[in-house]
Amino acid sequence: MRNTEFIVALNKIDRLYGWKVCRNAPIVKAMKQQSKDVQFEFNTRLTQIVTQFKEQGINTELYYKNKEMGKDTFSIIQTSAIRKDPYKPIIQPFP
């Protein structure tokens, strides 16, 4: 078996009600520029998804918070259909 990194794409975050488009901003920066309501909704949905993975015995964490990358915790990436290069900053760290 090969040592293959897996990532989980959390797609269409720009569909959250009240999402403010931040063109050409990295996704982490774009999240910080959102209203408290949008951030709360995102975190609520993220918690639900992380819980569903844990119920299956799979550990997940947002890719920029994942200290166990390549070990026992899979990375979750936020993606937006509006952004043209949502995966570029995420895939680059992987060899």
All heavy atoms as an XYZ file, in Angstrom:
790
protein
N       0.844     -1.176      0.000
C       0.000      0.000      0.000
C       0.893      1.243      0.000
O       1.860      1.327      0.710
C      -0.905     -0.010      1.224
C      -1.892      1.088      1.255
S      -3.069      0.755      2.571
C      -4.344      1.805      2.042
N       0.527      2.209     -0.799
C       1.311      3.435     -0.904
C       0.908      4.427      0.181
O      -0.200      4.405      0.686
C       1.096      4.066     -2.269
C       1.602      3.179     -3.365
C       1.324      3.800     -4.695
N       1.576      2.814     -5.710
C       2.162      3.060     -6.838
N       2.533      4.256     -7.135
N       2.369      2.101     -7.709
N       1.847      5.318      0.479
C       1.571      6.405      1.423
C       0.888      7.531      0.673
O       1.528      8.424      0.165
C       2.877      6.903      2.029
C       2.995      6.574      3.474
O       2.050      6.099      4.074
N       4.157      6.812      4.036
N      -0.416      7.490      0.593
C      -1.179      8.476     -0.165
C      -1.908      9.405      0.787
O      -2.580      8.952      1.707
C      -2.203      7.769     -1.081
O      -1.517      6.842     -1.902
C      -2.936      8.770     -1.936
N      -1.755     10.708      0.556
C      -2.468     11.699      1.352
C      -3.894     11.838      0.812
O      -4.100     11.851     -0.392
C      -1.780     13.058      1.263
C      -0.364     13.051      1.760
C      -0.268     12.859      3.258
O      -1.224     13.205      3.971
O       0.766     12.369      3.706
N      -4.846     11.949      1.701
C      -6.220     12.191      1.317
C      -6.646     13.558      1.831
O      -6.224     13.974      2.906
C      -7.165     11.135      1.906
C      -7.087      9.817      1.211
C      -6.220      8.848      1.660
C      -7.876      9.557      0.107
C      -6.137      7.624      1.022
C      -7.807      8.338     -0.538
C      -6.927      7.369     -0.077
N      -7.457     14.213      1.071
C      -8.069     15.457      1.515
C      -9.565     15.360      1.272
O     -10.015     14.629      0.396
C      -7.486     16.705      0.795
C      -7.614     16.583     -0.726
C      -6.054     16.949      1.207
C      -7.177     17.822     -1.471
N     -10.328     16.063      2.070
C     -11.777     16.101      1.926
C     -12.143     17.507      1.475
O     -11.784     18.485      2.135
C     -12.475     15.779      3.269
C     -13.982     15.899      3.130
C     -12.060     14.396      3.768
N     -12.823     17.625      0.347
C     -13.222     18.940     -0.166
C     -14.588     19.314      0.392
O     -15.565     18.580      0.234
C     -13.256     18.925     -1.688
N     -14.622     20.422      1.071
C     -15.867     20.975      1.589
C     -16.278     22.057      0.600
O     -15.845     23.197      0.683
C     -15.633     21.542      2.989
C     -16.830     21.968      3.792
C     -17.819     20.815      3.951
C     -16.378     22.451      5.155
N     -17.077     21.656     -0.369
C     -17.351     22.493     -1.537
C     -18.513     23.459     -1.305
O     -19.354     23.245     -0.446
C     -17.650     21.596     -2.739
C     -17.535     22.327     -4.050
O     -16.960     23.399     -4.140
N     -18.087     21.741     -5.086
N     -18.517     24.497     -2.123
C     -19.609     25.475     -2.206
C     -19.819     26.268     -0.924
O     -20.935     26.612     -0.570
C     -20.905     24.803     -2.637
C     -20.809     24.201     -4.019
C     -22.128     23.713     -4.510
C     -21.940     23.138     -5.910
N     -23.170     22.769     -6.528
N     -18.727     26.605     -0.242
C     -18.902     27.418      0.957
C     -19.424     28.799      0.607
O     -20.020     29.465      1.447
C     -17.618     27.499      1.796
C     -16.499     28.185      1.026
C     -17.203     26.130      2.284
C     -15.334     28.566      1.901
N     -19.224     29.212     -0.644
C     -19.732     30.510     -1.082
C     -21.261     30.514     -1.170
O     -21.862     31.563     -1.367
C     -19.126     30.896     -2.427
C     -19.333     29.837     -3.486
O     -18.976     28.670     -3.226
O     -19.829     30.160     -4.568
N     -21.887     29.377     -0.985
C     -23.349     29.291     -1.004
C     -23.963     29.547      0.373
O     -25.182     29.572      0.516
C     -23.791     27.912     -1.512
C     -23.341     27.555     -2.931
C     -24.021     28.411     -3.944
N     -25.465     28.240     -3.787
C     -26.316     28.099     -4.766
N     -25.896     28.123     -6.002
N     -27.588     27.948     -4.531
N     -23.118     29.740      1.386
C     -23.642     30.083      2.707
C     -24.372     31.420      2.607
O     -23.879     32.352      1.961
C     -22.507     30.191      3.726
C     -21.802     28.899      4.101
C     -20.566     29.192      4.925
C     -22.743     27.981      4.867
N     -25.516     31.516      3.259
C     -26.305     32.745      3.193
C     -25.484     33.913      3.745
O     -24.970     33.845      4.862
C     -27.602     32.588      3.978
C     -28.467     33.815      3.922
C     -29.212     34.093      2.786
C     -28.508     34.706      4.973
C     -30.002     35.233      2.718
C     -29.290     35.842      4.921
C     -30.030     36.096      3.781
O     -30.805     37.220      3.707
N     -25.363     34.973      2.952
C     -24.634     36.161      3.377
C     -23.161     36.152      3.005
O     -22.436     37.072      3.364
N     -22.711     35.108      2.283
C     -21.299     35.020      1.895
C     -20.892     36.234      1.071
O     -21.568     36.607      0.127
C     -21.045     33.756      1.089
C     -19.625     33.606      0.650
C     -19.099     33.993     -0.551
C     -18.549     33.042      1.385
N     -17.749     33.706     -0.602
C     -17.395     33.122      0.583
C     -18.443     32.484      2.653
C     -16.154     32.660      1.000
C     -17.207     32.018      3.072
C     -16.088     32.112      2.245
N     -19.801     36.862      1.446
C     -19.268     38.018      0.739
C     -18.104     37.559     -0.147
O     -17.152     36.955      0.339
C     -18.783     39.068      1.743
C     -18.278     40.331      1.100
C     -17.970     41.400      2.141
C     -16.740     41.003      2.926
N     -16.258     42.041      3.844
N     -18.188     37.832     -1.441
C     -17.147     37.423     -2.382
C     -15.882     38.223     -2.112
O     -15.915     39.440     -1.987
C     -17.615     37.641     -3.845
C     -16.503     37.310     -4.821
C     -18.843     36.802     -4.132
N     -14.770     37.521     -2.009
C     -13.454     38.139     -1.793
C     -12.523     37.610     -2.890
O     -11.748     36.685     -2.666
C     -12.914     37.787     -0.419
S     -13.994     38.245      0.937
N     -12.652     38.170     -4.069
C     -11.890     37.681     -5.217
C     -10.389     37.714     -4.962
O      -9.873     38.667     -4.389
C     -12.217     38.508     -6.445
C     -13.665     38.364     -6.869
C     -13.814     38.503     -8.378
N     -15.206     38.449     -8.750
C     -15.876     37.316     -8.951
N     -15.290     36.176     -8.826
N     -17.145     37.345     -9.299
N      -9.724     36.662     -5.391
C      -8.275     36.497     -5.312
C      -7.729     36.452     -3.891
O      -6.528     36.502     -3.700
C      -7.551     37.585     -6.112
C      -7.929     37.542     -7.578
O      -8.079     36.471     -8.153
N      -8.123     38.698     -8.169
N      -8.584     36.369     -2.905
C      -8.121     36.240     -1.523
C      -7.996     34.763     -1.179
O      -8.858     33.964     -1.563
C      -9.095     36.912     -0.569
N      -6.939     34.380     -0.480
C      -6.854     32.987     -0.004
C      -8.090     32.670      0.840
O      -8.651     33.555      1.497
C      -5.588     32.969      0.851
C      -4.802     34.160      0.422
C      -5.810     35.184     -0.042
N      -8.489     31.427      0.838
C      -9.739     31.036      1.482
C      -9.736     31.355      2.970
O     -10.757     31.759      3.529
C     -10.071     29.547      1.201
C     -11.553     29.269      1.445
C      -9.187     28.619      1.990
C     -12.466     29.888      0.447
N      -8.584     31.239      3.626
C      -8.511     31.541      5.054
C      -8.801     33.030      5.283
O      -9.554     33.398      6.187
C      -7.131     31.158      5.630
C      -7.016     31.553      7.087
C      -6.890     29.665      5.469
N      -8.228     33.874      4.451
C      -8.460     35.318      4.555
C      -9.917     35.656      4.227
O     -10.537     36.476      4.888
C      -7.510     36.066      3.628
C      -7.553     37.558      3.795
C      -6.487     38.240      2.955
C      -6.519     39.738      3.182
N      -5.482     40.424      2.403
N     -10.464     35.017      3.209
C     -11.860     35.247      2.828
C     -12.797     34.865      3.974
O     -13.784     35.567      4.230
C     -12.211     34.467      1.571
N     -12.493     33.778      4.682
C     -13.325     33.367      5.817
C     -13.299     34.421      6.912
O     -14.318     34.717      7.524
C     -12.849     32.023      6.378
C     -13.245     30.821      5.545
S     -15.030     30.585      5.387
C     -15.511     30.355      7.084
N     -12.141     35.008      7.152
C     -12.018     36.025      8.201
C     -12.783     37.298      7.856
O     -13.156     38.053      8.747
C     -10.548     36.342      8.457
C      -9.816     35.219      9.158
C      -8.359     35.560      9.376
C      -7.656     34.402     10.053
N      -6.223     34.659     10.231
N     -13.019     37.535      6.576
C     -13.719     38.738      6.139
C     -15.239     38.570      6.131
O     -15.958     39.519      5.836
C     -13.225     39.166      4.758
C     -11.780     39.616      4.761
C     -11.280     39.995      3.385
O     -12.031     40.032      2.423
N      -9.996     40.280      3.290
N     -15.709     37.393      6.456
C     -17.143     37.135      6.470
C     -17.766     37.648      7.767
O     -17.081     37.816      8.783
C     -17.426     35.646      6.310
C     -16.874     35.041      5.039
C     -17.321     35.759      3.783
O     -18.493     36.067      3.610
N     -16.373     36.026      2.898
N     -19.070     37.867      7.734
C     -19.777     38.310      8.932
C     -19.753     37.206      9.989
O     -19.498     36.041      9.691
C     -21.228     38.661      8.591
O     -21.958     37.470      8.295
N     -20.038     37.583     11.216
C     -20.084     36.609     12.324
C     -21.129     35.534     12.054
O     -20.929     34.371     12.382
C     -20.384     37.307     13.649
C     -19.310     38.273     14.079
C     -18.069     37.543     14.497
C     -17.036     38.559     15.000
N     -15.707     38.023     15.028
N     -22.258     35.922     11.438
C     -23.311     34.949     11.125
C     -22.827     33.899     10.132
O     -23.094     32.712     10.291
C     -24.554     35.648     10.574
C     -25.276     36.468     11.624
O     -25.132     36.169     12.828
O     -25.991     37.415     11.246
N     -22.122     34.331      9.094
C     -21.596     33.395      8.095
C     -20.554     32.485      8.735
O     -20.561     31.267      8.516
C     -21.003     34.149      6.882
C     -20.279     33.195      5.945
C     -22.104     34.897      6.137
N     -19.678     33.045      9.533
C     -18.662     32.235     10.205
C     -19.308     31.222     11.151
O     -18.876     30.067     11.211
C     -17.686     33.127     10.970
C     -16.798     33.941     10.060
C     -15.842     34.822     10.830
O     -15.527     34.569     11.986
N     -15.379     35.886     10.194
N     -20.360     31.645     11.855
C     -21.069     30.731     12.752
C     -21.706     29.583     11.970
O     -21.606     28.419     12.367
C     -22.142     31.486     13.545
C     -22.942     30.603     14.455
C     -22.430     30.187     15.671
C     -24.209     30.169     14.080
C     -23.162     29.358     16.506
C     -24.944     29.336     14.901
C     -24.424     28.930     16.128
N     -22.369     29.924     10.861
C     -23.003     28.891     10.026
C     -21.958     27.916      9.481
O     -22.171     26.699      9.487
C     -23.779     29.546      8.876
C     -24.489     28.549      7.969
C     -25.635     27.816      8.630
O     -26.179     28.302      9.636
O     -25.993     26.734      8.138
N     -20.827     28.453      9.017
C     -19.759     27.581      8.516
C     -19.273     26.642      9.622
O     -19.152     25.437      9.409
C     -18.585     28.395      7.970
C     -17.402     27.541      7.640
C     -17.374     26.807      6.471
C     -16.335     27.431      8.520
C     -16.302     25.983      6.168
C     -15.263     26.620      8.230
C     -15.242     25.896      7.052
N     -18.992     27.193     10.799
C     -18.480     26.371     11.896
C     -19.488     25.329     12.356
O     -19.111     24.207     12.712
C     -18.032     27.258     13.063
C     -16.741     27.977     12.737
O     -15.847     27.429     12.119
N     -16.647     29.219     13.149
N     -20.775     25.673     12.332
C     -21.818     24.710     12.684
C     -21.825     23.543     11.698
O     -21.845     22.377     12.094
C     -23.201     25.396     12.704
O     -23.182     26.443     13.677
C     -24.312     24.411     13.023
N     -21.788     23.866     10.412
C     -21.794     22.809      9.390
C     -20.504     21.990      9.428
O     -20.532     20.769      9.267
C     -22.001     23.411      8.009
C     -23.384     23.970      7.829
C     -23.597     24.524      6.455
N     -24.886     25.178      6.334
C     -25.450     25.450      5.187
N     -24.848     25.150      4.055
N     -26.621     26.055      5.153
N     -19.378     22.659      9.662
C     -18.101     21.946      9.765
C     -18.133     20.961     10.929
O     -17.710     19.808     10.782
C     -16.947     22.941      9.931
C     -15.578     22.308     10.153
C     -15.143     21.515      8.922
C     -14.548     23.382     10.496
N     -18.663     21.386     12.055
C     -18.756     20.509     13.223
C     -19.612     19.285     12.915
O     -19.270     18.167     13.308
C     -19.332     21.282     14.435
O     -18.454     22.375     14.738
C     -19.469     20.391     15.652
N     -20.705     19.473     12.192
C     -21.555     18.349     11.807
C     -20.796     17.358     10.927
O     -20.893     16.144     11.107
C     -22.796     18.846     11.072
C     -23.761     19.617     11.931
C     -24.867     20.278     11.124
O     -24.777     20.440      9.908
N     -25.941     20.681     11.813
N     -20.016     17.887      9.999
C     -19.260     17.025      9.076
C     -18.156     16.280      9.819
O     -17.969     15.069      9.636
C     -18.710     17.850      7.904
C     -19.878     18.303      7.021
C     -17.669     17.075      7.103
C     -19.543     19.394      6.043
N     -17.422     16.988     10.669
C     -16.353     16.350     11.452
C     -16.945     15.246     12.329
O     -16.375     14.157     12.433
C     -15.595     17.407     12.295
C     -14.689     16.745     13.317
C     -14.780     18.330     11.391
N     -18.112     15.507     12.918
C     -18.776     14.502     13.751
C     -19.158     13.272     12.937
O     -18.975     12.138     13.390
C     -20.032     15.106     14.423
O     -19.628     16.221     15.224
C     -20.757     14.085     15.281
N     -19.672     13.475     11.724
C     -20.040     12.339     10.872
C     -18.816     11.491     10.538
O     -18.900     10.259     10.513
C     -20.721     12.832      9.604
C     -22.098     13.392      9.849
C     -22.729     14.007      8.599
O     -22.106     14.140      7.558
N     -23.986     14.398      8.730
N     -17.686     12.131     10.277
C     -16.457     11.369     10.020
C     -16.014     10.615     11.275
O     -15.617      9.454     11.203
C     -15.330     12.280      9.523
C     -15.360     12.523      8.043
C     -15.724     13.750      7.542
C     -15.006     11.517      7.148
C     -15.754     13.991      6.175
C     -15.031     11.733      5.783
C     -15.407     12.971      5.293
N     -16.087     11.261     12.436
C     -15.680     10.610     13.689
C     -16.546      9.391     13.973
O     -16.054      8.395     14.496
C     -15.746     11.588     14.856
C     -14.572     12.525     14.877
C     -14.549     13.371     16.132
C     -13.346     14.287     16.042
N     -13.100     15.015     17.255
N     -17.825      9.468     13.627
C     -18.714      8.321     13.820
C     -18.256      7.124     12.992
O     -18.569      5.988     13.317
C     -20.151      8.703     13.463
C     -20.796      9.635     14.476
C     -22.132     10.190     14.025
O     -22.502     10.032     12.829
O     -22.821     10.807     14.860
N     -17.516      7.394     11.929
C     -16.979      6.323     11.078
C     -15.527      5.965     11.453
O     -14.872      5.190     10.770
C     -17.028      6.746      9.602
C     -18.417      7.050      9.096
C     -19.338      5.851      9.189
O     -18.966      4.732      8.878
N     -20.563      6.089      9.656
N     -15.027      6.590     12.511
C     -13.664      6.309     12.971
C     -12.588      7.066     12.199
O     -11.430      6.653     12.196
N     -12.966      8.165     11.549
C     -12.030      8.940     10.737
C     -11.839     10.315     11.366
O     -12.814     11.035     11.600
C     -12.550      9.088      9.290
C     -12.707      7.709      8.649
C     -11.623      9.966      8.463
C     -13.454      7.715      7.333
N     -10.586     10.676     11.629
C     -10.271     11.987     12.182
C     -10.051     12.975     11.054
O      -9.323     12.686     10.098
C      -9.014     11.919     13.046
C      -9.206     11.050     14.263
O     -10.258     11.065     14.884
N      -8.196     10.267     14.593
N     -10.671     14.152     11.159
C     -10.518     15.202     10.150
C     -10.308     16.542     10.852
O     -10.713     16.729     11.997
C     -11.765     15.301      9.245
O     -12.917     15.505     10.054
C     -11.935     14.050      8.391
N      -9.681     17.464     10.119
C      -9.430     18.814     10.626
C      -9.227     19.730      9.431
O      -8.790     19.278      8.370
C      -8.172     18.810     11.502
C      -7.830     20.135     12.144
C      -8.850     20.595     13.169
O      -8.847     20.092     14.293
O      -9.669     21.473     12.811
N      -9.558     21.008      9.582
C      -9.272     21.962      8.510
C      -7.784     21.912      8.192
O      -6.955     21.817      9.099
C      -9.676     23.377      8.919
C     -11.168     23.647      8.957
C     -11.442     25.018      9.557
C     -11.776     23.540      7.571
N      -7.448     21.984      6.923
C      -6.062     21.751      6.503
C      -5.068     22.692      7.161
O      -3.947     22.307      7.462
C      -5.931     21.815      4.973
C      -5.930     23.207      4.382
C      -4.739     23.848      4.072
C      -7.113     23.877      4.128
C      -4.730     25.124      3.525
C      -7.122     25.145      3.593
C      -5.932     25.761      3.284
O      -5.932     27.015      2.756
N      -5.453     23.924      7.444
C      -4.508     24.869      8.042
C      -4.415     24.723      9.565
O      -3.584     25.352     10.201
C      -4.832     26.315      7.656
C      -6.255     26.747      7.916
C      -6.636     27.268      9.140
C      -7.214     26.632      6.917
C      -7.940     27.673      9.376
C      -8.521     27.043      7.148
C      -8.870     27.553      8.371
O     -10.172     27.946      8.596
N      -5.250     23.863     10.135
C      -5.183     23.571     11.572
C      -4.674     22.155     11.838
O      -4.470     21.785     12.983
C      -6.571     23.717     12.202
C      -7.101     25.126     12.218
C      -8.446     25.158     12.901
C      -8.997     26.563     12.971
N     -10.319     26.597     13.630
N      -4.487     21.397     10.780
C      -4.140     19.978     10.904
C      -2.656     19.805     11.238
O      -1.795     19.935     10.385
C      -4.492     19.235      9.621
C      -4.349     17.744      9.764
O      -3.898     17.234     10.780
N      -4.752     17.029      8.730
N      -2.375     19.475     12.483
C      -0.995     19.236     12.936
C      -0.565     17.796     12.675
O       0.602     17.462     12.797
C      -0.873     19.544     14.430
C      -1.331     20.924     14.821
C      -0.322     21.964     14.450
C      -0.703     23.294     15.060
N      -0.908     24.352     14.123
N      -1.527     16.946     12.344
C      -1.262     15.517     12.133
C      -1.267     15.135     10.653
O      -1.450     13.972     10.323
C      -2.316     14.685     12.864
C      -2.343     14.888     14.360
C      -1.112     14.319     15.026
O      -0.681     13.224     14.636
O      -0.578     14.981     15.929
N      -1.074     16.114      9.765
C      -1.142     15.841      8.336
C      -0.178     14.711      7.964
O       0.977     14.738      8.336
C      -0.810     17.091      7.516
C      -1.175     16.939      6.057
S      -0.980     18.441      5.085
C      -1.945     19.612      5.976
N      -0.694     13.741      7.256
C       0.119     12.604      6.850
C       0.136     11.495      7.875
O       0.746     10.467      7.660
N      -0.517     11.685      8.991
C      -0.553     10.656     10.027
C      -1.963     10.096     10.117
O      -2.405      9.409      9.221
C      -0.062     11.227     11.348
C       1.400     11.645     11.280
C       1.904     12.123     12.599
C       3.371     12.536     12.403
N       3.895     13.266     13.508
N      -2.666     10.431     11.187
C      -3.990      9.845     11.419
C      -5.146     10.796     11.172
O      -6.296     10.437     11.393
C      -4.086      9.334     12.857
C      -3.135      8.180     13.109
O      -2.864      7.423     12.164
O      -2.673      8.040     14.258
N      -4.868     12.015     10.739
C      -5.923     13.002     10.561
C      -5.940     13.501      9.127
O      -4.927     13.970      8.618
C      -5.724     14.192     11.528
O      -5.666     13.694     12.868
C      -6.859     15.189     11.418
N      -7.089     13.392      8.485
C      -7.238     13.854      7.109
C      -7.605     15.331      7.094
O      -8.291     15.825      7.992
C      -8.326     13.043      6.390
C      -7.975     11.591      6.260
C      -8.622     10.655      7.041
C      -7.007     11.176      5.374
C      -8.310      9.310      6.938
C      -6.679      9.830      5.256
C      -7.329      8.902      6.043
N      -7.156     16.024      6.082
C      -7.407     17.456      5.969
C      -8.704     17.744      5.233
O      -9.021     17.098      4.240
C      -6.258     18.138      5.218
O      -5.100     18.110      6.004
N      -9.433     18.733      5.735
C     -10.630     19.242      5.072
C     -10.256     20.584      4.462
O      -9.663     21.433      5.131
C     -11.786     19.443      6.069
C     -12.216     18.110      6.674
C     -12.968     20.139      5.390
C     -13.271     18.246      7.754
N     -10.589     20.767      3.194
C     -10.324     22.042      2.534
C     -11.654     22.688      2.177
O     -12.601     22.013      1.795
C      -9.466     21.868      1.255
C     -10.146     20.937      0.260
C      -8.083     21.361      1.593
C      -9.508     20.921     -1.098
N     -11.728     24.001      2.348
C     -12.916     24.730      1.937
C     -12.704     25.159      0.494
O     -11.625     25.610      0.140
C     -13.131     25.987      2.782
C     -13.055     25.775      4.254
C     -11.742     26.246      4.820
O     -10.698     25.761      4.471
N     -11.802     27.194      5.744
N     -13.710     24.988     -0.315
C     -13.609     25.413     -1.707
C     -14.821     26.269     -2.062
O     -15.860     26.176     -1.435
C     -13.535     24.214     -2.674
O     -14.736     23.458     -2.566
C     -12.346     23.333     -2.375
N     -14.619     27.083     -3.066
C     -15.669     27.988     -3.512
C     -15.779     27.911     -5.021
O     -14.769     27.988     -5.723
C     -15.319     29.416     -3.083
O     -16.117     30.324     -3.769
N     -16.984     27.769     -5.513
C     -17.200     27.702     -6.956
C     -16.881     29.031     -7.634
O     -16.558     29.069     -8.815
C     -18.642     27.296     -7.251
N     -16.960     30.114     -6.890
C     -16.680     31.428     -7.459
C     -15.195     31.605     -7.738
O     -14.790     32.195     -8.723
C     -17.195     32.542     -6.525
C     -18.719     32.496     -6.494
C     -16.701     33.915     -6.960
C     -19.350     33.413     -5.481
N     -14.357     31.073     -6.851
C     -12.898     31.180     -7.034
C     -12.477     30.276     -8.194
O     -12.931     29.163     -8.322
C     -12.176     30.770     -5.758
C     -12.475     31.693     -4.607
C     -11.965     31.124     -3.298
N     -10.646     30.568     -3.376
C      -9.516     31.267     -3.211
N      -9.600     32.550     -2.958
N      -8.358     30.676     -3.290
N     -11.570     30.741     -9.007
C     -11.140     29.968    -10.171
C     -10.025     28.976     -9.833
O      -9.789     28.043    -10.558
C     -10.659     30.903    -11.289
C     -11.754     31.830    -11.784
C     -12.895     31.073    -12.380
C     -13.952     32.015    -12.912
N     -15.212     31.407    -13.133
N      -9.294     29.184     -8.749
C      -8.182     28.300     -8.399
C      -8.297     27.818     -6.953
O      -7.389     27.995     -6.160
C      -6.852     29.017     -8.598
C      -6.711     30.230     -7.699
O      -7.733     30.733     -7.194
O      -5.584     30.673     -7.488
N      -9.407     27.191     -6.573
C      -9.595     26.849     -5.171
C      -8.612     25.821     -4.643
O      -8.347     25.788     -3.465
C     -11.017     26.304     -5.129
C     -11.264     25.804     -6.499
C     -10.496     26.732     -7.405
N      -8.055     24.981     -5.504
C      -7.195     23.902     -5.028
C      -5.716     24.260     -5.043
O      -4.931     23.634     -4.367
C      -7.403     22.644     -5.879
C      -8.829     22.198     -5.897
C      -9.625     22.396     -7.012
C      -9.384     21.599     -4.789
C     -10.951     21.990     -7.016
C     -10.711     21.193     -4.778
C     -11.481     21.392     -5.905
O     -12.783     20.996     -5.889
N      -5.322     25.254     -5.799
C      -3.905     25.571     -5.971
C      -3.148     25.716     -4.650
O      -2.134     25.066     -4.448
C      -3.748     26.815     -6.833
C      -2.321     27.096     -7.207
C      -2.253     28.282     -8.143
C      -0.821     28.559     -8.530
N      -0.713     29.712     -9.392
N      -3.604     26.559     -3.706
C      -2.833     26.711     -2.471
C      -2.893     25.493     -1.568
O      -2.099     25.349     -0.653
C      -3.483     27.916     -1.788
C      -4.837     27.999     -2.361
C      -4.761     27.419     -3.744
N      -3.808     24.592     -1.827
C      -3.989     23.433     -0.984
C      -3.132     22.264     -1.443
O      -2.511     21.584     -0.660
C      -5.483     23.032     -0.970
C      -6.262     24.187     -0.364
C      -5.713     21.745     -0.219
C      -7.636     24.325     -0.880
N      -3.074     22.041     -2.730
C      -2.356     20.895     -3.262
C      -0.850     21.145     -3.297
O      -0.069     20.221     -3.175
C      -2.919     20.508     -4.642
C      -4.344     20.032     -4.450
C      -2.078     19.451     -5.318
C      -5.072     19.643     -5.694
N      -0.415     22.374     -3.423
C       1.009     22.676     -3.494
C       1.817     22.092     -2.344
O       2.923     21.632     -2.557
C       1.241     24.182     -3.604
C       0.918     24.694     -4.984
C       1.049     26.204     -5.094
O       1.038     26.909     -4.099
N       1.173     26.687     -6.305
N       1.313     22.106     -1.078
C       2.141     21.553      0.016
C       2.381     20.054     -0.082
O       3.285     19.536      0.526
C       1.343     21.875      1.270
C       0.368     22.913      0.893
C       0.113     22.745     -0.568
N       1.553     19.354     -0.857
C       1.704     17.910     -0.968
C       2.777     17.577     -1.989
O       2.762     18.074     -3.103
C       0.376     17.251     -1.374
C      -0.687     17.385     -0.306
C      -1.672     18.340     -0.435
C      -0.664     16.586      0.804
C      -2.645     18.480      0.553
C      -1.633     16.721      1.789
C      -2.625     17.671      1.645
N       3.714     16.693     -1.608
C       4.784     16.304     -2.563
C       4.276     15.473     -3.711
O       3.265     14.902     -3.698
C       5.759     15.510     -1.706
C       5.053     15.183     -0.434
C       3.845     16.072     -0.321
